[in-house]
């Protein structure tokens, strides 16, 4: 039987061994998956994998696609758990989250000299968002603040995917096409690292004159990779290939080369009116919000 084998942390492969027994249910919470594909990734997926010989409880660092062949007696599907958890909630009073007050005229940047910080950018984007707009979010540096500012009290307005690198820019194209008849504006917020995965979506948006405002929150680094590294290994590191400033990516020139109107903002005063101005365009627009680098941050 061919199987996935973990030899050591970060060293995973497959073996075709005749003496390997077929997997079987041991614990009632076990399930057996026949793998169809594997890929190297930075996580261990949604489940803990139990091998014959565990290696220091280290994640295998892979994600898997497969078919569930057999389940233990205590394994339940997600939908079953969800339905049981929702039972009786329909009659309870609603406790929907309310958006935090957001006013672009009174928002104050936390950075020095009026320079942009993540919280301020999120605050202004929420305050200037049209009431019926759709939001696609792939900017980890502003995600928490943006969710808080929006309140997420309306369904089908805010969209986010975990681990979907490069997802938001083309997804914004799909959202704009889907809402073409009702004329809803689309706001796509991406980090500079995320924007480098599928910037060709800008060309498609320009070709079809789609009403999308792209906001590139540019901190000139893969901040999420640095933060994850600090979580697993605190201390000083040399962050190889995690900075995006040598050379600096010119997102304005990139967007214009694909037929999209674009401008860069570096201060709070510049940002206050830029989103609302972009929503008046019939076609796409890109705003680059260049964040100030916090003092002492690598």
C-alpha positions in Angstrom: 0.0 0.0 0.0 1.3 3.5 -0.9 1.1 5.9 2.1 2.3 9.2 3.3 5.2 8.9 5.8 6.7 11.5 8.1 10.4 10.8 8.6 11.3 13.9 10.6 10.0 17.4 11.0 9.7 19.0 7.6 10.6 15.7 5.9 7.5 14.1 4.5 7.3 11.6 1.6 5.4 8.6 0.2 6.4 5.0 0.2 5.0 2.0 -1.6 5.4 -1.0 0.7 3.9 -4.4 0.4 4.1 -5.1 4.1 2.2 -1.9 5.2 -1.2 -2.8 6.6 -4.3 -1.0 5.5 -5.3 1.7 8.0 -8.1 0.8 10.4 -10.3 2.5 12.9 -8.7 2.3 16.4 -10.4 5.1 18.4 -14.1 6.0 18.0 -13.0 9.5 16.8 -10.8 8.2 14.0 -11.5 8.3 10.3 -9.6 6.9 7.3 -8.9 9.1 4.3 -7.8 7.9 0.9 -5.5 10.7 -0.3 -5.9 12.1 -3.8 -3.3 14.9 -3.6 -0.9 16.6 -1.1 0.8 19.9 -1.1 3.4 21.5 1.1 1.9 24.3 3.1 2.5 26.2 6.3 -0.1 24.4 8.4 -1.1 20.9 9.3 -4.7 21.3 8.0 -7.8 21.1 10.1 -7.1 17.7 11.8 -4.4 16.2 13.9 -2.7 13.3 12.1 -1.7 10.3 14.2 1.2 8.3 12.7 2.6 5.0 13.8 5.6 6.7 15.3 5.0 10.3 16.2 7.9 12.8 15.8 8.0 15.2 18.7 4.3 16.2 18.1 5.5 18.3 15.1 3.1 19.3 12.4 3.7 17.5 9.1 3.4 20.8 7.2 1.1 19.4 4.5 -2.5 19.9 3.4 -4.4 17.0 1.9 -7.2 16.3 -0.5 -8.9 13.0 -0.3 -12.0 10.9 0.2 -13.2 9.7 3.6 -13.4 5.9 3.4 -14.4 5.0 6.9 -15.4 6.8 10.1 -15.4 5.9 13.8 -18.6 5.7 15.8 -18.2 9.2 17.4 -17.3 11.1 14.2 -20.0 13.5 13.2 -20.2 15.8 10.2 -19.9 19.5 10.5 -23.4 20.2 9.4 -24.8 17.9 12.1 -22.9 19.8 14.8 -23.9 23.1 13.3 -27.6 22.2 13.2 -27.5 20.9 16.8 -25.8 24.0 17.9 -28.4 26.2 16.2 -31.4 24.4 17.6 -33.6 26.8 19.5 -31.6 29.9 18.5 -34.4 31.1 16.2 -36.6 32.2 19.1 -33.8 33.9 21.0 -33.4 37.8 20.9 -30.9 38.9 18.3 -27.5 40.1 19.5 -26.1 41.3 16.2 -22.8 43.1 16.4 -23.1 46.8 15.7 -20.5 48.6 13.6 -18.2 51.0 15.5 -18.7 54.7 14.8 -16.6 55.6 11.8 -16.3 59.1 10.4 -13.5 59.9 7.9 -13.5 63.5 9.0 -12.8 62.8 12.6 -10.6 59.6 12.2 -7.2 60.1 13.7 -4.1 58.3 12.5 -1.9 56.7 15.2 1.2 57.1 13.1 3.5 60.1 13.4 3.0 63.3 11.2 -0.4 62.1 10.0 1.1 59.1 8.2 -1.1 56.0 7.7 -1.4 53.2 10.1 -3.6 50.0 9.7 -6.3 51.0 12.1 -6.8 54.4 10.4 -7.0 52.9 6.9 -9.7 50.4 8.1 -11.6 53.1 9.9 -11.8 55.3 6.8 -12.6 52.4 4.4 -15.5 51.4 6.6 -16.8 55.0 7.0 -16.8 55.7 3.3 -18.2 52.4 2.1 -21.4 52.6 0.1 -24.4 51.0 2.0 -24.8 48.2 -0.6 -21.2 47.6 -1.4 -19.5 44.1 -1.3 -16.2 43.7 0.6 -13.5 41.2 -0.3 -10.6 41.2 2.3 -7.1 39.7 1.9 -5.1 42.3 3.8 -4.1 40.6 7.1 -2.6 43.8 8.5 -6.0 45.6 8.5 -8.4 42.6 8.7 -9.1 42.8 12.5 -9.7 46.6 12.4 -11.8 46.4 9.3 -14.1 43.7 10.7 -14.5 45.8 13.9 -15.3 48.9 12.0 -17.7 47.3 9.6 -19.5 45.4 12.5 -20.3 42.5 10.2 -24.0 42.9 11.0 -25.2 42.4 7.5 -25.0 39.0 5.7 -23.4 38.5 2.3 -21.5 41.8 2.5 -18.0 40.8 3.8 -16.0 37.9 2.3 -12.7 36.5 3.5 -10.9 33.2 2.9 -8.3 31.6 5.2 -5.1 30.7 3.4 -6.4 31.6 -0.1 -3.3 33.5 -1.3 -4.1 35.6 -4.3 -7.8 34.9 -4.0 -9.3 38.4 -3.4 -8.4 40.3 -6.6 -9.9 37.8 -9.1 -12.7 37.1 -6.6 -13.6 40.8 -6.8 -14.0 40.4 -10.5 -16.4 37.6 -10.0 -18.3 39.5 -7.4 -18.6 42.6 -9.6 -20.0 40.4 -12.5 -22.4 38.7 -10.2 -23.8 42.0 -9.0 -23.7 43.7 -12.4 -27.5 44.0 -12.6 -28.0 45.5 -9.2 -25.1 47.9 -9.6 -23.4 47.2 -6.3 -19.9 48.5 -5.9 -17.1 46.1 -4.9 -14.3 47.0 -2.4 -11.3 44.7 -2.5 -8.7 45.2 0.2 -5.4 43.4 -0.3 -1.9 43.5 1.2 1.0 44.2 -1.0 2.1 40.6 -0.7 -1.3 39.3 -1.6 -1.6 41.7 -4.5 1.5 40.1 -6.2 -0.2 36.7 -6.5 -2.8 37.6 -9.2 -2.5 41.2 -10.3 -3.7 40.2 -13.8 -7.2 40.5 -12.4 -6.8 44.3 -12.8 -6.6 43.8 -16.6 -9.9 41.8 -16.6 -11.6 44.5 -14.4 -10.4 47.2 -16.8 -11.5 45.2 -19.9 -15.0 44.8 -18.6 -15.2 48.2 -16.9 -16.1 46.6 -13.6 -17.0 48.8 -10.6 -14.2 47.6 -8.3 -12.1 49.7 -5.9 -8.9 47.9 -5.2 -7.1 49.1 -2.0 -3.5 47.8 -1.7 -2.5 48.2 2.0 1.2 48.5 1.4 3.5 47.9 4.4 6.3 46.7 2.0 6.7 43.3 3.6 5.1 39.9 4.2 4.1 40.8 7.7 2.0 37.8 8.3 5.0 35.5 7.6 7.2 37.5 10.1 4.4 37.4 12.8 3.9 33.6 12.3 7.6 33.1 12.7 7.7 35.1 15.9 4.8 32.9 17.2 6.7 29.7 16.7 10.2 31.0 17.3 10.3 34.3 19.3 13.4 36.5 19.0 15.6 38.2 16.5 15.7 36.7 13.0 17.0 37.6 9.6 13.8 37.7 7.5 15.1 36.5 4.1 12.8 37.2 1.2 10.1 38.7 3.4 10.6 42.4 2.6 9.2 44.0 -0.5 11.1 47.3 -0.7 14.3 46.4 -2.6 13.1 47.1 -5.2 9.9 48.7 -4.3 6.8 47.5 -6.2 5.1 50.4 -8.0 1.5 49.4 -7.7 0.2 52.6 -9.3 2.3 52.0 -12.4 1.3 48.3 -12.4 -2.4 49.2 -12.4 -2.1 51.9 -15.0 -0.2 49.5 -17.3 -3.4 47.3 -17.2 -5.8 50.2 -17.9 -6.9 50.9 -14.3 -6.9 54.4 -12.9 -4.6 54.5 -9.8 -3.2 56.8 -7.2 -1.0 56.4 -4.1 -1.8 58.0 -0.7 0.6 58.4 2.2 -1.2 60.6 4.7 -4.6 60.6 6.5 -5.7 63.7 4.7 -5.1 62.2 1.3 -7.0 59.0 2.3 -10.1 60.7 3.7 -11.6 61.4 0.3 -9.9 58.9 -2.0 -12.3 56.0 -1.5 -15.4 58.0 -2.1 -13.9 59.6 -5.2 -13.1 56.1 -6.5 -16.7 55.0 -6.1 -17.8 57.6 -8.5 -15.9 55.9 -11.3 -17.9 53.6 -13.6 -14.9 51.3 -13.9 -12.1 50.0 -11.6 -9.7 52.1 -9.6 -6.7 51.2 -7.5 -5.6 53.0 -4.3 -2.3 52.3 -2.8 -2.3 53.1 1.0 1.3 53.2 2.0 1.6 52.5 5.7 4.2 54.1 8.0 6.6 51.5 9.4 6.2 51.3 13.2 9.4 52.2 15.1 11.6 49.3 16.0 9.7 46.7 14.0 11.9 44.5 11.8 
